[in-house]
Amino acid sequence: MTSLKQSEDLKRRDLDNIWHPCTQMKDHERLPMTPIKKGKGVWLEDFDGNRYIDAISSWWVNLFGHANETISDSIKQQLDQMEHVLLAGFSHEAVIKLSEQLVDITPKPLQKCFYADNGSSAIEVALKMSFHYWKNTGKSKKCKFVNLSNSYHGETIGALSLGDVALYKEVYEPLLLDVITVPSPDSYNREQGESEADYAKRMFVHMEETLEQNHEEVCAVVVEPLVQCAGYMRMYAPEYLILLRDACDRYGVHLIADEIAVGFGRTGTLFACEQANISPDYMCLSKGLTGGYLPLSVVLTTNTIYDAFYDEYENLTAFLHSHSYTGNPLGCAAALGTLEIFNSQDVIGANRKLSLEFANQCKRFEDHPHIGDIRQHGMITAVEMVKDKVSKESYPWQERRGLEVYKYGLKNGALLRPLGDVIYFMPPYVITAEEIKILVDIAEQGIENAVR
């Protein structure tokens, strides 16, 4: 079978059997999906020999490129030893090593690791653990959570409840938890001449008032530190996190940091919370944890919280939450391979240079009449298309101009999957300066086509 026939055959078989995520399947009548044959570094290759720069790290998971030898070797070694064992009443070396390393690199006093399968599941763990902690400590009135507008925390019922992007959430409202939503400190809406830090401080008034009025019934505040990723890559200043940590302490409310997408070097530090010099009560990690290889997530928390569950069995205070693949050895091996790269290389230092290259390349958009904002935190850079630059009026969403950029990218060697009309770059850390230029060149032409 020729490569062309093989590709067409795969597309047909795919549509016969697969329902794709985050996709209106009818779109594939006009825009066929692309079967991928292999990947190496930042490049993906289809069955027709076309190559694409993976500008979005395959949904933000791939840190060190496809087919990374260090991570692959770590998994192979584990595979020859043991593929899986339950983590209830049993343990294994990979999960022990990983937990020790995670405790070592995350902010103190995070000390205990609870594993799950994916990011949404990690959020569910943190929500239940926070509620259960307050119940175990005699504060059973605490049963609500506070989120930020425009936030996103996953697709399962609890995690979706904590999000605030209508596209994902609106249809399921009757099923969701009742949460308290506070206006986001997203810098996009600051006044002309106002600094991001000053805007964050000004917006914190809403959170302060909310906690003052509702702290007796609030378990926790849940935030994505610095970047609201699925919320169109909107960003805010670390000063907000400093104020939030202080307020949570004053009002007796937990702070849950969703670092699922922003952790492991994405924002310029190993963890985004470091830029505010704070530690949350719960830190949720996934995506880059395994370098894009296998599903795994973890919630790190403190001994203070752990101790509230440590009791005689008959008192029924145990945290009875589980997943079949909790602490899977292969996933842990992938994570250990990922951390080995961080330990052996100056990843953060190298990323600073790459981030500067993205900033320099994106200067070309500063005076573009249909670019309303260029924003960046470390290895996340976003460019927002607008109908009018001065007023920041958006294009009607029905026009799907971001989709035009996506289609242009596929025809010209780049996987760019915009969030609405926001074109963003979140590539593997192994991208080169030359590849960054290629990527931004393709995006520029795609944007020109989309705003005509």
C-alpha positions as CSV (number, residue, x, y, z in Angstrom):
1,M,0.0,0.0,0.0
2,T,1.4,3.4,-0.9
3,S,1.7,6.1,1.7
4,L,-1.1,8.1,0.2
5,K,-3.4,5.1,0.2
6,Q,-2.4,4.2,3.7
7,S,-3.1,7.7,4.9
8,E,-6.6,7.7,3.3
9,D,-7.3,4.2,4.7
10,L,-6.4,5.4,8.2
11,K,-8.7,8.4,7.9
12,R,-11.6,6.3,6.8
13,R,-11.1,3.7,9.6
14,D,-10.7,6.5,12.1
15,L,-14.0,8.1,11.2
16,D,-15.7,4.7,11.3
17,N,-14.7,4.1,14.9
18,I,-13.4,7.2,16.8
19,W,-15.0,10.2,18.4
20,H,-12.3,12.8,18.8
21,P,-11.9,15.1,21.8
22,C,-12.8,18.8,21.7
23,T,-14.0,18.4,18.1
24,Q,-17.1,19.0,16.1
25,M,-16.8,15.8,14.1
26,K,-18.7,17.3,11.2
27,D,-15.7,19.6,10.6
28,H,-13.9,16.6,9.3
29,E,-16.1,16.6,6.2
30,R,-14.1,19.7,5.1
31,L,-10.9,19.3,7.1
32,P,-9.7,15.7,7.4
33,M,-7.7,14.8,10.5
34,T,-4.0,14.1,10.0
35,P,-2.7,10.6,10.8
36,I,0.8,10.9,12.2
37,K,3.4,8.2,11.5
38,K,6.2,9.3,13.8
39,G,7.8,12.1,15.7
40,K,11.3,13.3,16.6
41,G,12.2,16.4,18.5
42,V,9.8,19.2,17.8
43,W,8.8,17.6,14.5
44,L,5.8,15.3,13.6
45,E,5.6,13.5,10.3
46,D,2.5,12.2,8.6
47,F,2.2,9.2,6.2
48,D,2.6,11.5,3.2
49,G,6.0,12.6,4.4
50,N,4.8,16.1,5.5
51,R,6.5,17.5,8.6
52,Y,5.0,19.8,11.2
53,I,6.6,21.7,14.1
54,D,4.6,20.7,17.2
55,A,4.0,24.3,18.3
56,I,1.7,23.3,21.2
57,S,3.6,20.3,22.6
58,S,0.7,18.0,21.7
59,W,-1.6,19.7,24.1
60,W,1.1,21.1,26.4
61,V,2.5,17.7,27.5
62,N,5.7,17.3,25.6
63,L,8.7,19.0,27.3
64,F,11.7,17.5,25.7
65,G,10.6,16.5,22.2
66,H,9.1,13.4,20.7
67,A,11.1,10.1,21.0
68,N,13.4,11.5,23.7
69,E,16.0,8.9,24.4
70,T,16.4,9.6,28.1
71,I,12.7,9.2,28.8
72,S,12.3,6.3,26.4
73,D,15.2,4.4,28.1
74,S,13.7,5.0,31.5
75,I,10.4,3.4,30.5
76,K,12.1,0.5,28.7
77,Q,14.1,-0.4,31.8
78,Q,10.9,-0.3,33.9
79,L,8.9,-2.3,31.4
80,D,11.4,-5.2,31.6
81,Q,10.9,-5.2,35.4
82,M,7.2,-4.6,36.1
83,E,4.4,-2.9,34.2
84,H,1.9,-2.2,37.1
85,V,1.0,-3.1,40.7
86,L,-1.7,-1.7,42.9
87,L,-0.6,1.1,45.2
88,A,-3.0,0.0,48.0
89,G,-1.0,-2.1,50.5
90,F,1.8,-2.3,48.0
91,S,4.5,0.0,46.6
92,H,7.4,0.0,44.2
93,E,10.7,1.7,43.8
94,A,9.7,4.0,40.9
95,V,6.9,5.7,42.8
96,I,9.1,6.1,45.9
97,K,11.9,7.7,44.0
98,L,9.6,10.0,42.1
99,S,7.8,11.1,45.3
100,E,11.1,11.8,47.0
101,Q,12.3,13.9,44.0
102,L,8.9,15.8,43.7
103,V,9.0,16.7,47.4
104,D,12.6,17.9,47.0
105,I,11.9,20.2,44.1
106,T,8.5,21.7,45.0
107,P,8.0,24.6,47.4
108,K,8.1,23.7,51.1
109,P,6.2,22.5,53.1
110,L,4.7,20.3,50.4
111,Q,5.6,16.8,51.7
112,K,3.1,14.1,50.7
113,C,2.2,12.9,47.2
114,F,-1.2,11.5,46.1
115,Y,-1.3,10.0,42.6
116,A,-4.0,10.0,40.0
117,D,-4.2,9.4,36.2
118,N,-4.6,12.9,34.6
119,G,-5.0,16.6,35.3
120,S,-8.8,16.6,35.8
121,S,-8.4,13.7,38.3
122,A,-5.8,15.6,40.2
123,I,-8.2,18.5,40.6
124,E,-10.9,16.2,41.8
125,V,-8.5,14.8,44.4
126,A,-7.6,18.2,45.7
127,L,-11.3,19.3,45.9
128,K,-12.3,16.2,47.8
129,M,-9.2,16.3,50.0
130,S,-9.8,19.9,51.0
131,F,-13.5,19.4,51.8
132,H,-12.7,16.2,53.7
133,Y,-9.9,17.9,55.7
134,W,-12.3,20.6,57.0
135,K,-14.9,17.9,57.8
136,N,-12.2,15.9,59.8
137,T,-11.3,19.0,61.7
138,G,-14.8,19.8,62.7
139,K,-15.6,22.5,60.1
140,S,-18.3,20.8,58.1
141,K,-19.9,24.0,57.0
142,K,-17.0,24.5,54.6
143,C,-18.3,23.0,51.3
144,K,-17.8,25.6,48.6
145,F,-14.9,26.6,46.4
146,V,-13.8,29.9,44.9
147,N,-12.5,30.2,41.3
148,L,-11.4,33.0,38.9
149,S,-13.4,34.1,35.9
150,N,-12.1,32.7,32.6
151,S,-10.4,29.8,34.4
152,Y,-10.2,26.2,33.3
153,H,-9.4,23.2,35.4
154,G,-10.5,20.1,33.4
155,E,-13.5,18.3,32.1
156,T,-14.7,16.0,34.9
157,I,-17.7,17.2,36.9
158,G,-15.8,18.8,39.8
159,A,-13.0,20.2,37.7
160,L,-15.5,21.5,35.2
161,S,-17.4,23.2,38.0
162,L,-14.2,25.1,38.9
163,G,-13.8,26.4,35.3
164,D,-15.4,29.5,33.9
165,V,-15.0,29.1,30.1
166,A,-18.6,29.0,28.8
167,L,-17.6,27.0,25.7
168,Y,-16.7,24.0,27.8
169,K,-19.1,24.5,30.8
170,E,-22.4,26.1,29.8
171,V,-24.2,23.1,28.5
172,Y,-23.4,21.1,31.7
173,E,-24.4,23.7,34.2
174,P,-27.3,21.7,35.7
175,L,-24.8,19.0,36.7
176,L,-22.2,21.2,38.3
177,L,-21.2,22.3,41.8
178,D,-22.2,25.7,43.0
179,V,-19.0,27.8,43.1
180,I,-18.1,31.4,43.8
181,T,-16.5,33.1,40.9
182,V,-14.3,36.1,41.4
183,P,-13.1,38.5,38.5
184,S,-9.8,37.4,37.1
185,P,-6.7,39.6,37.4
186,D,-6.0,38.9,33.7
187,S,-3.8,41.8,32.6
188,Y,-5.5,42.0,29.2
189,N,-8.1,44.3,30.7
190,R,-5.8,46.7,32.5
191,E,-6.0,50.5,31.9
192,Q,-3.6,52.1,29.5
193,G,-0.4,52.9,31.4
194,E,-1.3,50.6,34.3
195,S,1.3,48.0,35.2
196,E,0.4,44.4,35.4
197,A,1.3,44.3,39.0
198,D,-0.8,47.3,39.9
199,Y,-3.8,45.9,38.0
200,A,-3.4,42.5,39.9
201,K,-3.4,44.4,43.2
202,R,-6.5,46.4,42.2
203,M,-8.3,43.3,41.1
204,F,-7.5,41.5,44.3
205,V,-10.1,43.6,46.1
206,H,-12.8,41.3,44.7
207,M,-11.1,38.2,46.2
208,E,-10.5,39.9,49.5
209,E,-14.2,40.8,49.8
210,T,-15.3,37.3,48.7
211,L,-13.2,35.6,51.3
212,E,-14.1,38.1,54.0
213,Q,-17.8,37.4,53.4
214,N,-17.7,33.7,52.7
215,H,-14.7,32.2,54.4
216,E,-16.7,30.2,56.9
217,E,-18.2,28.1,54.1
218,V,-15.3,28.1,51.7
219,C,-12.9,25.1,51.5
220,A,-10.4,26.5,49.0
221,V,-9.5,28.9,46.3
222,V,-8.4,27.2,43.1
223,V,-6.2,29.1,40.6
224,E,-3.9,28.5,37.7
225,P,-0.8,30.4,38.7
226,L,0.2,33.2,36.2
227,V,-1.5,31.8,33.1
228,Q,-5.1,30.8,32.4
229,C,-4.1,28.4,29.6
230,A,-7.4,27.1,28.2
231,G,-8.8,30.6,29.0
232,Y,-7.2,31.9,25.9
233,M,-3.7,32.1,27.4
234,R,-4.6,35.1,29.5
235,M,-1.9,36.0,32.0
236,Y,-1.5,37.9,35.2
237,A,1.2,39.2,37.6
238,P,2.6,37.1,40.5
239,E,1.7,39.9,42.9
240,Y,-1.8,38.5,42.9
241,L,-0.6,35.1,44.2
242,I,1.3,36.9,47.1
243,L,-1.9,38.6,48.2
244,L,-3.9,35.4,47.7
245,R,-1.6,33.3,49.9
246,D,-1.8,35.9,52.6
247,A,-5.6,36.2,52.4
248,C,-6.1,32.4,52.5
249,D,-4.0,32.2,55.6
250,R,-5.9,35.0,57.3
251,Y,-9.3,33.6,56.5
252,G,-8.5,29.9,57.1
253,V,-9.0,28.8,53.5
254,H,-6.9,26.4,51.4
255,L,-5.1,27.4,48.3
256,I,-5.1,24.9,45.4
257,A,-2.5,25.7,42.7
258,D,-3.3,24.1,39.4
259,E,0.1,23.8,37.9
260,I,-0.9,21.1,35.5
261,A,-0.1,23.1,32.4
262,V,2.3,25.7,33.8
263,G,4.5,23.5,35.9
264,F,7.9,22.1,35.0
265,G,9.5,25.2,33.5
266,R,6.7,26.6,31.3
267,T,6.5,30.0,32.9
268,G,10.2,30.6,33.3
269,T,10.7,29.0,36.7
270,L,10.3,25.3,37.6
271,F,6.9,26.0,39.1
272,A,4.9,29.2,38.6
273,C,4.3,29.7,42.3
274,E,8.0,30.3,42.7
275,Q,7.7,33.7,41.0
276,A,5.5,34.8,43.9
277,N,7.7,32.9,46.5
278,I,4.6,31.1,47.8
279,S,3.6,27.6,48.5
280,P,0.0,26.3,48.1
281,D,-1.7,23.9,50.3
282,Y,-2.2,21.6,47.3
283,M,-0.2,21.6,44.1
284,C,-1.7,19.7,41.2
285,L,0.8,18.4,38.5
286,S,0.4,16.4,35.3
287,K,1.0,17.0,31.6
288,G,4.8,17.7,31.5
289,L,5.3,15.5,34.6
290,T,5.9,12.5,32.2
291,G,7.4,14.6,29.4
292,G,4.4,13.8,27.2
293,Y,4.8,10.0,27.3
294,L,2.1,8.5,29.7
295,P,-0.9,9.6,31.7
296,L,0.0,10.5,35.3
297,S,-0.8,13.2,37.8
298,V,0.0,14.0,41.4
299,V,-1.4,16.2,44.1
300,L,1.3,17.4,46.6
301,T,0.1,18.5,50.0
302,T,1.4,19.2,53.5
303,N,1.9,17.0,56.6
304,T,-0.7,19.2,58.4
305,I,-3.4,18.1,55.9
306,Y,-2.1,14.5,55.9
307,D,-2.3,14.3,59.7
308,A,-6.0,15.2,59.7
309,F,-6.7,11.9,58.0
310,Y,-4.2,9.8,60.1
311,D,-6.4,8.0,62.6
312,E,-7.8,4.7,63.7
313,Y,-9.7,3.0,61.0
314,E,-12.9,2.8,63.0
315,N,-13.1,6.6,63.1
316,L,-13.7,6.6,59.3
317,T,-11.4,9.6,58.5
318,A,-9.3,7.9,55.8
319,F,-9.2,9.4,52.3
320,L,-10.9,6.6,50.4
321,H,-10.2,7.9,46.9
322,S,-8.5,5.6,44.3
323,H,-7.7,5.1,40.6
324,S,-6.8,1.7,39.2
325,Y,-3.6,3.0,37.7
326,T,-2.6,5.1,40.7
327,G,1.2,5.5,40.7
328,N,1.7,3.3,37.7
329,P,5.3,2.2,37.5
330,L,5.7,3.0,33.7
331,G,4.2,6.5,34.2
332,C,6.5,7.0,37.2
333,A,9.5,5.8,35.1
334,A,8.6,8.4,32.4
335,A,8.5,11.1,35.1
336,L,11.8,10.0,36.5
337,G,13.3,10.3,33.0
338,T,11.9,13.8,32.7
339,L,13.3,14.9,36.0
340,E,16.7,13.3,35.1
341,I,16.8,15.8,32.2
342,F,16.1,18.7,34.5
343,N,18.8,17.4,36.9
344,S,21.5,17.0,34.3
345,Q,20.8,20.1,32.1
346,D,20.2,23.8,32.7
347,V,16.7,23.6,31.3
348,I,15.5,26.8,32.9
349,G,18.5,28.8,31.7
350,A,18.2,27.5,28.2
351,N,14.5,28.3,28.2
352,R,15.2,31.9,29.1
353,K,17.2,32.2,25.9
354,L,14.4,30.6,23.9
355,S,11.8,32.8,25.5
356,L,13.8,35.9,24.5
357,E,13.9,34.6,21.0
358,F,10.1,34.2,20.9
359,A,9.8,37.8,22.3
360,N,12.1,39.1,19.6
361,Q,10.4,37.3,16.8
362,C,7.0,38.4,18.0
363,K,7.9,42.1,18.0
364,R,6.7,42.1,14.4
365,F,3.1,42.0,15.6
366,E,3.4,45.1,17.9
367,D,2.0,47.5,15.3
368,H,-0.3,45.1,13.5
369,P,-3.8,46.6,13.2
370,H,-5.5,43.3,14.1
371,I,-3.3,42.2,16.9
372,G,-4.7,43.4,20.3
373,D,-2.1,41.9,22.6
374,I,1.2,40.0,22.7
375,R,1.8,38.3,26.0
376,Q,4.4,36.0,27.4
377,H,5.3,34.0,30.5
378,G,8.5,32.0,29.9
379,M,7.9,29.3,27.2
380,I,4.3,30.4,26.6
381,T,3.8,33.2,24.1
382,A,0.3,34.3,22.8
383,V,-0.8,36.6,20.1
384,E,-4.5,37.7,20.1
385,M,-6.2,38.7,16.9
386,V,-8.9,41.4,17.1
387,K,-11.2,43.2,14.8
388,D,-10.0,46.6,16.1
389,K,-6.6,47.2,17.8
390,V,-7.6,50.3,19.7
391,S,-10.9,49.1,21.2
392,K,-9.8,45.4,21.3
393,E,-13.1,44.5,19.8
394,S,-13.1,40.8,19.0
395,Y,-14.1,39.2,15.7
396,P,-17.4,37.4,15.9
397,W,-16.6,33.9,17.1
398,Q,-18.7,32.4,14.4
399,E,-16.1,33.5,11.8
400,R,-13.5,31.1,13.3
401,R,-10.5,33.1,12.1
402,G,-8.2,31.1,14.4
403,L,-9.2,28.0,12.4
404,E,-7.9,29.7,9.3
405,V,-4.5,30.1,11.0
406,Y,-4.6,26.4,11.9
407,K,-5.4,25.3,8.4
408,Y,-2.6,27.5,7.0
409,G,-0.2,26.1,9.5
410,L,-0.9,22.5,8.5
411,K,-0.3,23.4,4.8
412,N,3.0,25.0,5.7
413,G,4.6,22.8,8.3
414,A,3.3,23.8,11.7
415,L,0.8,22.4,14.2
416,L,-0.8,25.6,15.5
417,R,-4.1,24.9,17.3
418,P,-5.4,28.4,18.3
419,L,-7.7,29.0,21.2
420,G,-10.4,31.0,19.5
421,D,-8.6,33.9,17.9
422,V,-5.5,33.5,20.1
423,I,-2.5,32.1,18.4
424,Y,0.0,30.7,20.9
425,F,3.4,29.1,21.0
426,M,4.0,26.4,23.7
427,P,6.6,24.1,22.0
428,P,8.9,21.5,23.4
429,Y,12.0,22.9,25.1
430,V,14.3,21.4,22.4
431,I,13.1,23.9,19.8
432,T,16.0,25.9,18.2
433,A,16.2,29.6,17.4
434,E,15.9,28.7,13.7
435,E,12.8,26.7,14.3
436,I,11.2,29.5,16.3
437,K,11.7,31.9,13.4
438,I,10.2,29.3,11.0
439,L,7.2,28.9,13.4
440,V,6.5,32.6,13.8
441,D,6.9,33.2,10.1
442,I,4.2,30.6,9.4
443,A,2.0,32.1,12.1
444,E,2.4,35.6,10.7
445,Q,1.3,34.5,7.2
446,G,-1.5,32.5,8.7
447,I,-2.7,35.6,10.6
448,E,-2.5,37.8,7.4
449,N,-4.7,35.3,5.6
450,A,-7.2,35.1,8.5
451,V,-7.7,38.9,8.9
452,R,-8.2,39.8,5.3
